[in-house]
Amino acid sequence: MTVAREETASPRDAGEAGTPGSGRLGPPSWLALGFLLPALLLLGALVAYPIIYTAIRSFFDATGKKMVGLDNYTAIFTDHDSLLAVRNTAIWIVIAPTVVMILGLLFAVLTERIRWSTAFKMVVFMPMAVSFLASGVIFRLVYEQDPSMGVANAVITSIHDTFAGGSRYPGATVRQNDRSPDVAQAGAVTTRTPVQAGQTALLPLVGVKPENLPKKITPAKAPAPVPGKVSGLVWFDFTKGGGGTLNAPDPTEAGLAGMKVQAVSGTKVLASTTTDEDGSFVFTKALPAGATLKLPKSNFTAAYAGVDWLGSTLITPAIIAAFLWVWAGFAMVLIAAGLAAIPRDALEAARVDGATEWQVFRRVTVPLLAPVLTVVFVTMLINALKVFDLVFIIGGGDPNASVLAVRMWTESFGGGNDQGAGSAVAILLFLLVVPAMLFNLRRFRAESR
């Protein structure tokens, strides 16, 4: 009796059966390469070729005909504007990623503890829907120096004037050609001669801007003499259309309300009062002999104009604040997703063991969020290195705000017209970005395993 044997084909045999001579499963390598070729050509044309050409171009001068070696690279660290760009880029990569990560973490934790978390997330994430160009325009307007246009200074000046008060009549002065015989100005306006009890002092001013006058003008009216007390009048000694009597109030001339008046003896302030709507004032207590009247300098100094956000000192922090506004929502969403994946058992176990909320956050939540925080930090680091739009729009070409990406554009196309120097800056920026990108790639591969 003969028993037939069944032979099992090995994988090698199956592979050889499917693709004779290949010795492996699947299509031949030349077929896979054929499918990848269009993508490889596109990648080479858009990525590899520009990098190689830029690296070569960085060793030539502005004409592209004469090789200058490393001169373009050494110029980055010797030219004043380039050094400012390097310094500002260092500030960006130290501050911006760290602060974005911290804000994102705080917002993510906060959204777990409030009832209206969805609305909060939407508001914080909304700037991501705005282009960086539009964000730059928005913050350019926010940082305008004029409080009537810039939101930041409008808020600051409002708070300042609420607590410190503001000058109501900046620029007001006494007559320069035909001065009042009893009034002088040296910063503050003072009477030349001492005032007497029962006297009405006249303090005429000119140079008051129309926009600083009250909307409803009250005609200046000198108060009647008060026995035993000193009274007076501060008014705008100017009659529209000409005419009127100098150094005397006329029916159409405006009283200056809210003007601070002091009675002084030398440098000592004896009493203080404020003018009424018609510019009149009366000291409620009797003044000693020899006292003079003074309108303090604070009545005439220019109004507080807020902070010079786009000045050389604050322009970089101001632009970083705009960067935070844009990216904080992105960081919040990523970290919130990481928080949602944390096992609640670990948090509850820590609380049962007696840990406070701060200890739970610091010793349990943050370590478990370390991979997500690393993603956020590295991503923000790359974005901070190549930031261009916000700096270019808000900074307006100010070298004090320039970073390497803006410097690269300026050298190449923004007036420098030196593609060699611009290429050197581009290669430097590329070398700074590559380590962060490689770190991300290694981390992604490690996580995929």
C-alpha positions as a Markdown table, in Angstrom:
| # | Residue | x | y | z |
|---|---|---|---|---|
| 1 | Met | 0.0 | 0.0 | 0.0 |
| 2 | Thr | 1.5 | 3.3 | -1.1 |
| 3 | Val | 0.9 | 6.4 | 1.0 |
| 4 | Ala | 1.1 | 9.7 | -0.9 |
| 5 | Arg | 3.0 | 12.5 | 0.8 |
| 6 | Glu | 1.9 | 16.1 | 0.8 |
| 7 | Glu | 4.8 | 18.5 | 0.5 |
| 8 | Thr | 4.4 | 22.0 | 2.0 |
| 9 | Ala | 5.9 | 24.8 | -0.1 |
| 10 | Ser | 8.2 | 27.0 | 1.8 |
| 11 | Pro | 7.8 | 30.8 | 1.8 |
| 12 | Arg | 10.8 | 31.0 | -0.4 |
| 13 | Asp | 9.2 | 28.7 | -2.9 |
| 14 | Ala | 6.0 | 30.7 | -2.8 |
| 15 | Gly | 7.9 | 33.8 | -3.4 |
| 16 | Glu | 9.7 | 32.3 | -6.2 |
| 17 | Ala | 6.5 | 31.0 | -7.6 |
| 18 | Gly | 4.9 | 34.4 | -7.4 |
| 19 | Thr | 7.8 | 36.3 | -8.8 |
| 20 | Pro | 10.2 | 34.0 | -10.5 |
| 21 | Gly | 13.8 | 34.6 | -9.7 |
| 22 | Ser | 13.1 | 37.3 | -7.1 |
| 23 | Gly | 13.5 | 35.2 | -4.0 |
| 24 | Arg | 11.1 | 37.3 | -1.9 |
| 25 | Leu | 7.4 | 38.2 | -1.5 |
| 26 | Gly | 5.9 | 41.3 | -3.1 |
| 27 | Pro | 6.6 | 43.3 | -6.3 |
| 28 | Pro | 10.1 | 43.7 | -7.6 |
| 29 | Ser | 12.1 | 46.7 | -6.3 |
| 30 | Trp | 12.2 | 48.4 | -9.7 |
| 31 | Leu | 8.4 | 48.6 | -9.7 |
| 32 | Ala | 8.3 | 50.2 | -6.2 |
| 33 | Leu | 11.0 | 52.6 | -7.3 |
| 34 | Gly | 8.9 | 53.5 | -10.4 |
| 35 | Phe | 5.9 | 54.5 | -8.2 |
| 36 | Leu | 8.2 | 56.5 | -5.9 |
| 37 | Leu | 10.1 | 58.2 | -8.7 |
| 38 | Pro | 7.6 | 61.1 | -9.2 |
| 39 | Ala | 7.6 | 61.9 | -5.5 |
| 40 | Leu | 11.4 | 61.7 | -5.3 |
| 41 | Leu | 11.8 | 64.0 | -8.3 |
| 42 | Leu | 9.4 | 66.5 | -6.8 |
| 43 | Leu | 11.2 | 66.3 | -3.4 |
| 44 | Gly | 14.6 | 66.8 | -5.1 |
| 45 | Ala | 13.3 | 69.8 | -7.1 |
| 46 | Leu | 11.6 | 71.5 | -4.2 |
| 47 | Val | 13.9 | 70.6 | -1.3 |
| 48 | Ala | 17.2 | 69.0 | -2.2 |
| 49 | Tyr | 18.1 | 71.3 | -5.1 |
| 50 | Pro | 17.3 | 74.6 | -3.3 |
| 51 | Ile | 19.4 | 73.5 | -0.3 |
| 52 | Ile | 22.4 | 72.5 | -2.4 |
| 53 | Tyr | 22.2 | 75.6 | -4.6 |
| 54 | Thr | 21.9 | 77.9 | -1.5 |
| 55 | Ala | 24.9 | 76.3 | 0.1 |
| 56 | Ile | 27.0 | 76.8 | -3.0 |
| 57 | Arg | 25.7 | 80.4 | -3.5 |
| 58 | Ser | 26.7 | 81.3 | 0.0 |
| 59 | Phe | 30.4 | 81.1 | -1.0 |
| 60 | Phe | 30.0 | 83.8 | -3.7 |
| 61 | Asp | 29.7 | 87.5 | -3.7 |
| 62 | Ala | 26.6 | 89.6 | -4.6 |
| 63 | Thr | 27.2 | 89.1 | -8.4 |
| 64 | Gly | 27.5 | 85.3 | -8.0 |
| 65 | Lys | 30.7 | 85.3 | -10.1 |
| 66 | Lys | 33.5 | 85.7 | -7.5 |
| 67 | Met | 34.0 | 83.2 | -4.8 |
| 68 | Val | 34.6 | 84.8 | -1.4 |
| 69 | Gly | 34.9 | 81.7 | 0.7 |
| 70 | Leu | 33.7 | 82.1 | 4.3 |
| 71 | Asp | 33.5 | 85.9 | 4.1 |
| 72 | Asn | 29.6 | 85.8 | 4.0 |
| 73 | Tyr | 29.6 | 83.6 | 7.1 |
| 74 | Thr | 32.1 | 85.7 | 9.1 |
| 75 | Ala | 30.1 | 88.8 | 8.2 |
| 76 | Ile | 27.1 | 87.5 | 10.1 |
| 77 | Phe | 29.1 | 87.7 | 13.3 |
| 78 | Thr | 30.8 | 91.0 | 12.6 |
| 79 | Asp | 28.0 | 93.1 | 11.0 |
| 80 | His | 26.0 | 95.1 | 13.6 |
| 81 | Asp | 22.6 | 94.4 | 12.1 |
| 82 | Ser | 23.4 | 90.7 | 11.6 |
| 83 | Leu | 24.6 | 90.4 | 15.2 |
| 84 | Leu | 21.3 | 92.0 | 16.4 |
| 85 | Ala | 19.4 | 89.4 | 14.4 |
| 86 | Val | 21.5 | 86.6 | 16.0 |
| 87 | Arg | 20.9 | 88.1 | 19.4 |
| 88 | Asn | 17.2 | 88.4 | 18.9 |
| 89 | Thr | 16.9 | 84.9 | 17.5 |
| 90 | Ala | 18.6 | 83.6 | 20.7 |
| 91 | Ile | 16.1 | 85.5 | 22.8 |
| 92 | Trp | 13.3 | 84.0 | 20.7 |
| 93 | Ile | 14.4 | 80.4 | 21.1 |
| 94 | Val | 15.0 | 80.8 | 24.8 |
| 95 | Ile | 11.8 | 82.6 | 25.7 |
| 96 | Ala | 9.0 | 81.9 | 23.1 |
| 97 | Pro | 8.9 | 78.0 | 23.2 |
| 98 | Thr | 9.1 | 77.9 | 27.0 |
| 99 | Val | 6.4 | 80.5 | 27.6 |
| 100 | Val | 4.1 | 78.9 | 25.0 |
| 101 | Met | 4.5 | 75.5 | 26.6 |
| 102 | Ile | 3.8 | 76.9 | 30.1 |
| 103 | Leu | 0.7 | 78.8 | 28.9 |
| 104 | Gly | -0.6 | 75.8 | 27.0 |
| 105 | Leu | -0.1 | 73.7 | 30.1 |
| 106 | Leu | -1.9 | 76.2 | 32.4 |
| 107 | Phe | -4.8 | 76.6 | 29.9 |
| 108 | Ala | -5.1 | 72.8 | 29.5 |
| 109 | Val | -5.3 | 72.2 | 33.2 |
| 110 | Leu | -7.7 | 75.1 | 33.6 |
| 111 | Thr | -10.1 | 73.7 | 31.0 |
| 112 | Glu | -10.4 | 70.5 | 33.1 |
| 113 | Arg | -11.7 | 72.5 | 36.0 |
| 114 | Ile | -14.2 | 75.0 | 34.5 |
| 115 | Arg | -17.7 | 74.3 | 33.3 |
| 116 | Trp | -17.4 | 76.4 | 30.2 |
| 117 | Ser | -14.2 | 74.7 | 29.0 |
| 118 | Thr | -15.5 | 74.3 | 25.3 |
| 119 | Ala | -16.0 | 78.1 | 25.0 |
| 120 | Phe | -12.7 | 78.8 | 26.6 |
| 121 | Lys | -10.8 | 76.4 | 24.3 |
| 122 | Met | -12.6 | 78.0 | 21.3 |
| 123 | Val | -11.5 | 81.5 | 22.3 |
| 124 | Val | -7.9 | 80.6 | 23.0 |
| 125 | Phe | -7.6 | 78.5 | 19.8 |
| 126 | Met | -9.3 | 81.0 | 17.6 |
| 127 | Pro | -6.1 | 83.0 | 16.7 |
| 128 | Met | -4.9 | 79.8 | 14.9 |
| 129 | Ala | -7.6 | 80.5 | 12.3 |
| 130 | Val | -6.0 | 83.9 | 11.6 |
| 131 | Ser | -3.1 | 84.1 | 9.2 |
| 132 | Phe | 0.2 | 85.3 | 10.6 |
| 133 | Leu | 0.1 | 88.2 | 8.2 |
| 134 | Ala | -3.3 | 89.3 | 9.6 |
| 135 | Ser | -2.0 | 88.7 | 13.1 |
| 136 | Gly | 0.9 | 91.0 | 12.5 |
| 137 | Val | -1.4 | 93.7 | 11.2 |
| 138 | Ile | -3.7 | 93.3 | 14.3 |
| 139 | Phe | -0.8 | 93.7 | 16.7 |
| 140 | Arg | 0.8 | 96.5 | 14.7 |
| 141 | Leu | -2.4 | 98.4 | 15.4 |
| 142 | Val | -2.6 | 97.2 | 19.0 |
| 143 | Tyr | 0.9 | 98.6 | 19.7 |
| 144 | Glu | 0.4 | 102.0 | 18.0 |
| 145 | Gln | 1.9 | 104.8 | 20.1 |
| 146 | Asp | -1.2 | 107.1 | 19.8 |
| 147 | Pro | -3.7 | 106.1 | 22.5 |
| 148 | Ser | -6.5 | 107.0 | 20.2 |
| 149 | Met | -5.4 | 104.2 | 17.8 |
| 150 | Gly | -3.4 | 101.7 | 19.8 |
| 151 | Val | -5.5 | 99.5 | 22.1 |
| 152 | Ala | -2.6 | 98.7 | 24.5 |
| 153 | Asn | -1.8 | 102.4 | 25.1 |
| 154 | Ala | -5.5 | 103.3 | 25.3 |
| 155 | Val | -5.9 | 100.9 | 28.2 |
| 156 | Ile | -2.6 | 102.0 | 29.9 |
| 157 | Thr | -3.3 | 105.7 | 29.6 |
| 158 | Ser | -6.9 | 105.2 | 30.9 |
| 159 | Ile | -5.6 | 103.4 | 34.0 |
| 160 | His | -2.8 | 106.0 | 34.4 |
| 161 | Asp | -5.1 | 109.0 | 34.2 |
| 162 | Thr | -7.5 | 107.3 | 36.6 |
| 163 | Phe | -5.0 | 107.1 | 39.4 |
| 164 | Ala | -2.4 | 109.8 | 38.5 |
| 165 | Gly | -4.5 | 112.3 | 36.7 |
| 166 | Gly | -3.7 | 113.9 | 33.4 |
| 167 | Ser | -2.9 | 117.3 | 32.1 |
| 168 | Arg | -6.0 | 119.0 | 30.8 |
| 169 | Tyr | -4.2 | 121.8 | 29.0 |
| 170 | Pro | -0.9 | 120.6 | 27.6 |
| 171 | Gly | 1.1 | 123.4 | 25.9 |
| 172 | Ala | -0.9 | 126.3 | 27.5 |
| 173 | Thr | 1.3 | 129.3 | 28.4 |
| 174 | Val | 1.4 | 133.0 | 29.2 |
| 175 | Arg | 1.8 | 135.6 | 26.4 |
| 176 | Gln | 5.4 | 135.8 | 25.1 |
| 177 | Asn | 5.2 | 139.2 | 23.5 |
| 178 | Asp | 2.9 | 141.1 | 25.8 |
| 179 | Arg | 3.0 | 139.2 | 29.1 |
| 180 | Ser | 0.6 | 139.9 | 31.9 |
| 181 | Pro | 2.3 | 142.3 | 34.3 |
| 182 | Asp | 1.7 | 140.0 | 37.2 |
| 183 | Val | 2.2 | 136.5 | 35.7 |
| 184 | Ala | 5.4 | 134.7 | 34.8 |
| 185 | Gln | 6.1 | 131.2 | 33.5 |
| 186 | Ala | 9.1 | 129.0 | 34.1 |
| 187 | Gly | 7.5 | 125.6 | 33.6 |
| 188 | Ala | 4.8 | 126.6 | 36.2 |
| 189 | Val | 2.9 | 129.8 | 36.0 |
| 190 | Thr | 3.3 | 132.0 | 39.1 |
| 191 | Thr | 2.3 | 135.5 | 40.2 |
| 192 | Arg | 5.2 | 137.9 | 40.4 |
| 193 | Thr | 3.8 | 139.7 | 43.5 |
| 194 | Pro | 2.3 | 138.3 | 46.7 |
| 195 | Val | -1.5 | 138.1 | 46.9 |
| 196 | Gln | -3.5 | 139.9 | 49.5 |
| 197 | Ala | -6.6 | 138.8 | 51.4 |
| 198 | Gly | -9.7 | 140.1 | 49.7 |
| 199 | Gln | -7.9 | 140.2 | 46.3 |
| 200 | Thr | -9.0 | 138.7 | 43.0 |
| 201 | Ala | -6.0 | 137.4 | 41.1 |
| 202 | Leu | -6.2 | 137.2 | 37.3 |
| 203 | Leu | -4.2 | 134.4 | 35.6 |
| 204 | Pro | -4.6 | 134.7 | 31.8 |
| 205 | Leu | -3.3 | 131.9 | 29.5 |
| 206 | Val | -2.9 | 131.4 | 25.8 |
| 207 | Gly | -1.8 | 128.5 | 23.6 |
| 208 | Val | -4.8 | 126.3 | 24.6 |
| 209 | Lys | -5.6 | 123.8 | 21.8 |
| 210 | Pro | -9.2 | 123.8 | 20.7 |
| 211 | Glu | -9.5 | 120.0 | 21.3 |
| 212 | Asn | -8.5 | 120.6 | 25.0 |
| 213 | Leu | -11.3 | 123.1 | 25.7 |
| 214 | Pro | -14.5 | 121.8 | 27.2 |
| 215 | Lys | -17.2 | 120.8 | 24.8 |
| 216 | Lys | -19.5 | 123.2 | 26.5 |
| 217 | Ile | -17.6 | 126.4 | 27.0 |
| 218 | Thr | -18.4 | 128.4 | 30.1 |
| 219 | Pro | -17.5 | 132.1 | 29.8 |
| 220 | Ala | -14.8 | 133.2 | 32.1 |
| 221 | Lys | -16.1 | 135.2 | 35.1 |
| 222 | Ala | -14.0 | 136.7 | 37.8 |
| 223 | Pro | -15.4 | 136.0 | 41.3 |
| 224 | Ala | -16.3 | 138.8 | 43.6 |
| 225 | Pro | -13.7 | 139.6 | 46.2 |
| 226 | Val | -14.2 | 137.6 | 49.4 |
| 227 | Pro | -13.2 | 139.4 | 52.6 |
| 228 | Gly | -10.3 | 137.6 | 54.3 |
| 229 | Lys | -9.7 | 135.1 | 51.5 |
| 230 | Val | -7.9 | 135.0 | 48.1 |
| 231 | Ser | -9.9 | 134.4 | 45.0 |
| 232 | Gly | -9.0 | 134.5 | 41.3 |
| 233 | Leu | -9.7 | 133.5 | 37.7 |
| 234 | Val | -7.8 | 131.3 | 35.2 |
| 235 | Trp | -9.1 | 131.7 | 31.6 |
| 236 | Phe | -8.2 | 131.4 | 28.0 |
| 237 | Asp | -7.4 | 135.0 | 27.1 |
| 238 | Phe | -8.2 | 134.8 | 23.5 |
| 239 | Thr | -11.2 | 136.1 | 21.6 |
| 240 | Lys | -12.2 | 134.5 | 18.3 |
| 241 | Gly | -12.0 | 136.9 | 15.4 |
| 242 | Gly | -9.7 | 139.3 | 17.3 |
| 243 | Gly | -10.5 | 142.1 | 19.6 |
| 244 | Gly | -11.1 | 141.8 | 23.3 |
| 245 | Thr | -9.1 | 143.3 | 26.2 |
| 246 | Leu | -5.7 | 141.8 | 27.0 |
| 247 | Asn | -5.3 | 140.4 | 30.5 |
| 248 | Ala | -8.9 | 140.9 | 31.3 |
| 249 | Pro | -11.8 | 138.4 | 30.8 |
| 250 | Asp | -14.2 | 139.1 | 27.9 |
| 251 | Pro | -17.7 | 137.7 | 27.6 |
| 252 | Thr | -16.8 | 135.2 | 24.9 |
| 253 | Glu | -13.5 | 133.9 | 26.4 |
| 254 | Ala | -13.5 | 130.5 | 28.0 |
| 255 | Gly | -12.8 | 129.7 | 31.7 |
| 256 | Leu | -10.4 | 126.9 | 32.2 |
| 257 | Ala | -12.0 | 124.3 | 34.5 |
| 258 | Gly | -10.1 | 121.7 | 36.5 |
| 259 | Met | -6.9 | 123.8 | 36.7 |
| 260 | Lys | -4.9 | 123.1 | 39.9 |
| 261 | Val | -4.0 | 126.3 | 41.7 |
| 262 | Gln | -1.5 | 126.4 | 44.7 |
| 263 | Ala | -0.7 | 129.1 | 47.2 |
| 264 | Val | 3.0 | 128.8 | 47.9 |
| 265 | Ser | 5.7 | 130.5 | 50.0 |
| 266 | Gly | 9.1 | 129.8 | 48.5 |
| 267 | Thr | 9.0 | 126.0 | 47.8 |
| 268 | Lys | 6.3 | 125.2 | 50.5 |
| 269 | Val | 2.7 | 124.7 | 49.3 |
| 270 | Leu | 0.4 | 126.4 | 51.8 |
| 271 | Ala | -2.9 | 125.5 | 50.2 |
| 272 | Ser | -4.4 | 124.1 | 47.0 |
| 273 | Thr | -7.6 | 124.3 | 45.1 |
| 274 | Thr | -9.1 | 123.6 | 41.7 |
| 275 | Thr | -10.9 | 126.0 | 39.3 |
| 276 | Asp | -14.7 | 125.7 | 38.6 |
| 277 | Glu | -16.4 | 125.5 | 35.2 |
| 278 | Asp | -15.9 | 129.2 | 34.6 |
| 279 | Gly | -12.3 | 129.2 | 35.7 |
| 280 | Ser | -12.8 | 130.9 | 39.0 |
| 281 | Phe | -11.4 | 129.7 | 42.3 |
| 282 | Val | -11.4 | 130.6 | 46.0 |
| 283 | Phe | -9.1 | 129.4 | 48.8 |
| 284 | Thr | -11.2 | 128.2 | 51.7 |
| 285 | Lys | -8.7 | 129.3 | 54.3 |
| 286 | Ala | -6.9 | 132.5 | 54.9 |
| 287 | Leu | -3.4 | 132.7 | 53.4 |
| 288 | Pro | -0.4 | 134.2 | 55.3 |
| 289 | Ala | 1.2 | 137.4 | 54.1 |
| 290 | Gly | 3.7 | 137.0 | 51.3 |
| 291 | Ala | 2.1 | 134.0 | 49.6 |
| 292 | Thr | 2.1 | 133.8 | 45.8 |
| 293 | Leu | -0.2 | 131.8 | 43.5 |
| 294 | Lys | 1.1 | 129.1 | 41.3 |
| 295 | Leu | -0.3 | 126.9 | 38.5 |
| 296 | Pro | 1.9 | 123.8 | 38.8 |
| 297 | Lys | 3.7 | 122.4 | 35.8 |
| 298 | Ser | 1.5 | 119.3 | 35.9 |
| 299 | Asn | -1.3 | 121.5 | 34.4 |
| 300 | Phe | 0.8 | 122.0 | 31.2 |
| 301 | Thr | 2.9 | 119.0 | 30.6 |
| 302 | Ala | 2.0 | 116.8 | 27.7 |
| 303 | Ala | -0.5 | 114.0 | 28.5 |
| 304 | Tyr | 0.8 | 110.6 | 29.2 |
| 305 | Ala | 1.1 | 108.8 | 25.9 |
| 306 | Gly | 1.5 | 105.2 | 27.2 |
| 307 | Val | 4.4 | 102.8 | 26.5 |
| 308 | Asp | 6.6 | 102.9 | 23.4 |
| 309 | Trp | 5.9 | 99.3 | 22.5 |
| 310 | Leu | 7.8 | 99.4 | 19.2 |
| 311 | Gly | 10.8 | 101.2 | 20.6 |
| 312 | Ser | 14.3 | 99.6 | 20.6 |
| 313 | Thr | 13.8 | 98.3 | 24.2 |
| 314 | Leu | 10.4 | 96.6 | 24.0 |
| 315 | Ile | 9.9 | 95.7 | 20.4 |
| 316 | Thr | 11.2 | 92.1 | 20.6 |
| 317 | Pro | 9.1 | 91.2 | 23.8 |
| 318 | Ala | 6.1 | 92.9 | 22.1 |
| 319 | Ile | 6.4 | 90.7 | 19.1 |
| 320 | Ile | 7.0 | 87.6 | 21.2 |
| 321 | Ala | 3.7 | 88.4 | 23.0 |
| 322 | Ala | 2.0 | 88.3 | 19.6 |
| 323 | Phe | 3.6 | 84.9 | 18.9 |
| 324 | Leu | 2.2 | 83.7 | 22.2 |
| 325 | Trp | -1.3 | 84.9 | 21.3 |
| 326 | Val | -1.2 | 82.9 | 18.1 |
| 327 | Trp | 0.4 | 79.6 | 19.3 |
| 328 | Ala | -1.0 | 79.3 | 22.9 |
| 329 | Gly | -4.2 | 77.6 | 21.6 |
| 330 | Phe | -2.2 | 75.1 | 19.6 |
| 331 | Ala | -0.2 | 74.1 | 22.7 |
| 332 | Met | -3.3 | 74.0 | 24.8 |
| 333 | Val | -5.0 | 71.5 | 22.5 |
| 334 | Leu | -2.1 | 69.2 | 22.3 |
| 335 | Ile | -1.5 | 69.2 | 26.1 |
| 336 | Ala | -5.2 | 68.8 | 26.8 |
| 337 | Ala | -5.2 | 65.7 | 24.6 |
| 338 | Gly | -2.3 | 64.4 | 26.7 |
| 339 | Leu | -4.1 | 65.2 | 29.9 |
| 340 | Ala | -7.1 | 63.2 | 28.7 |
| 341 | Ala | -4.9 | 60.2 | 28.2 |
| 342 | Ile | -3.4 | 60.2 | 31.7 |
| 343 | Pro | -4.7 | 57.3 | 33.8 |
| 344 | Arg | -7.0 | 58.7 | 36.5 |
| 345 | Asp | -6.0 | 55.9 | 38.8 |
| 346 | Ala | -2.5 | 57.3 | 39.1 |
| 347 | Leu | -3.8 | 60.7 | 40.1 |
| 348 | Glu | -6.3 | 59.3 | 42.6 |
| 349 | Ala | -3.6 | 57.0 | 44.1 |
| 350 | Ala | -1.4 | 60.1 | 44.7 |
| 351 | Arg | -4.3 | 61.9 | 46.4 |
| 352 | Val | -5.1 | 58.9 | 48.5 |
| 353 | Asp | -1.5 | 58.8 | 49.7 |
| 354 | Gly | -1.9 | 62.4 | 50.9 |
| 355 | Ala | -0.4 | 64.4 | 48.1 |
| 356 | Thr | -1.6 | 67.9 | 47.7 |
| 357 | Glu | -2.9 | 69.1 | 44.3 |
| 358 | Trp | 0.3 | 70.9 | 43.6 |
| 359 | Gln | 2.3 | 67.8 | 44.4 |
| 360 | Val | 0.0 | 65.7 | 42.2 |
| 361 | Phe | 0.5 | 68.2 | 39.4 |
| 362 | Arg | 4.3 | 68.5 | 39.8 |
| 363 | Arg | 5.2 | 64.9 | 40.5 |
| 364 | Val | 2.5 | 62.9 | 38.6 |
| 365 | Thr | 0.8 | 65.0 | 35.9 |
| 366 | Val | 3.9 | 66.8 | 34.5 |
| 367 | Pro | 6.1 | 63.6 | 34.3 |
| 368 | Leu | 3.3 | 61.7 | 32.6 |
| 369 | Leu | 2.9 | 64.7 | 30.2 |
| 370 | Ala | 6.7 | 64.8 | 29.4 |
| 371 | Pro | 6.4 | 63.3 | 25.9 |
| 372 | Val | 3.6 | 65.8 | 24.9 |
| 373 | Leu | 5.4 | 68.7 | 26.4 |
| 374 | Thr | 8.5 | 67.7 | 24.5 |
| 375 | Val | 6.5 | 67.7 | 21.2 |
| 376 | Val | 5.1 | 71.2 | 22.0 |
| 377 | Phe | 8.5 | 72.6 | 23.0 |
| 378 | Val | 10.4 | 71.3 | 19.9 |
| 379 | Thr | 7.6 | 72.4 | 17.6 |
| 380 | Met | 7.6 | 75.9 | 19.1 |
| 381 | Leu | 11.4 | 75.9 | 18.9 |
| 382 | Ile | 11.3 | 75.3 | 15.2 |
| 383 | Asn | 8.6 | 77.9 | 14.7 |
| 384 | Ala | 10.5 | 80.4 | 16.7 |
| 385 | Leu | 13.7 | 79.8 | 14.7 |
| 386 | Lys | 11.9 | 80.5 | 11.4 |
| 387 | Val | 9.5 | 83.2 | 12.5 |
| 388 | Phe | 9.2 | 85.8 | 9.8 |
| 389 | Asp | 5.6 | 87.2 | 9.3 |
| 390 | Leu | 5.1 | 88.7 | 12.7 |
| 391 | Val | 8.5 | 90.2 | 12.9 |
| 392 | Phe | 8.3 | 91.7 | 9.4 |
| 393 | Ile | 4.9 | 93.2 | 9.8 |
| 394 | Ile | 5.1 | 94.4 | 13.5 |
| 395 | Gly | 8.7 | 95.4 | 13.4 |
| 396 | Gly | 8.4 | 97.3 | 10.1 |
| 397 | Gly | 12.0 | 96.7 | 9.1 |
| 398 | Asp | 13.4 | 97.9 | 12.4 |
| 399 | Pro | 16.9 | 96.2 | 12.9 |
| 400 | Asn | 16.2 | 96.1 | 16.6 |
| 401 | Ala | 13.5 | 93.6 | 16.0 |
| 402 | Ser | 15.1 | 91.6 | 13.2 |
| 403 | Val | 15.7 | 87.8 | 13.4 |
| 404 | Leu | 17.6 | 85.5 | 11.2 |
| 405 | Ala | 14.7 | 84.8 | 8.8 |
| 406 | Val | 14.0 | 88.5 | 8.4 |
| 407 | Arg | 17.7 | 89.2 | 8.0 |
| 408 | Met | 17.9 | 86.6 | 5.3 |
| 409 | Trp | 15.1 | 88.3 | 3.3 |
| 410 | Thr | 16.6 | 91.8 | 3.9 |
| 411 | Glu | 20.1 | 90.8 | 2.7 |
| 412 | Ser | 18.7 | 89.0 | -0.4 |
| 413 | Phe | 15.7 | 91.0 | -1.5 |
| 414 | Gly | 14.9 | 93.8 | 1.0 |
| 415 | Gly | 17.4 | 96.3 | -0.1 |
| 416 | Gly | 20.7 | 94.4 | 0.3 |
| 417 | Asn | 20.5 | 92.7 | -3.1 |
| 418 | Asp | 23.3 | 90.3 | -1.9 |
| 419 | Gln | 22.1 | 86.8 | -2.5 |
| 420 | Gly | 25.5 | 85.5 | -1.3 |
| 421 | Ala | 25.1 | 87.0 | 2.2 |
| 422 | Gly | 21.4 | 86.1 | 2.3 |
| 423 | Ser | 22.3 | 82.5 | 1.4 |
| 424 | Ala | 24.8 | 82.3 | 4.2 |
| 425 | Val | 22.1 | 83.4 | 6.7 |
| 426 | Ala | 19.7 | 80.8 | 5.2 |
| 427 | Ile | 22.3 | 78.0 | 5.7 |
| 428 | Leu | 23.0 | 79.1 | 9.3 |
| 429 | Leu | 19.2 | 79.1 | 10.0 |
| 430 | Phe | 19.0 | 75.7 | 8.3 |
| 431 | Leu | 21.8 | 74.3 | 10.5 |
| 432 | Leu | 20.0 | 75.6 | 13.6 |
| 433 | Val | 16.7 | 74.0 | 12.6 |
| 434 | Val | 18.0 | 70.6 | 11.5 |
| 435 | Pro | 18.9 | 69.3 | 15.0 |
| 436 | Ala | 15.4 | 70.0 | 16.2 |
| 437 | Met | 13.9 | 68.3 | 13.2 |
| 438 | Leu | 16.1 | 65.2 | 13.6 |
| 439 | Phe | 15.2 | 65.0 | 17.3 |
| 440 | Asn | 11.5 | 65.0 | 16.3 |
| 441 | Leu | 12.1 | 62.3 | 13.6 |
| 442 | Arg | 13.9 | 60.1 | 16.1 |
| 443 | Arg | 11.1 | 60.5 | 18.7 |
| 444 | Phe | 8.4 | 59.7 | 16.1 |
| 445 | Arg | 10.3 | 56.5 | 15.1 |
| 446 | Ala | 10.7 | 55.5 | 18.7 |
| 447 | Glu | 7.0 | 56.0 | 19.4 |
| 448 | Ser | 6.0 | 54.0 | 16.3 |
| 449 | Arg | 7.9 | 51.0 | 17.6 |
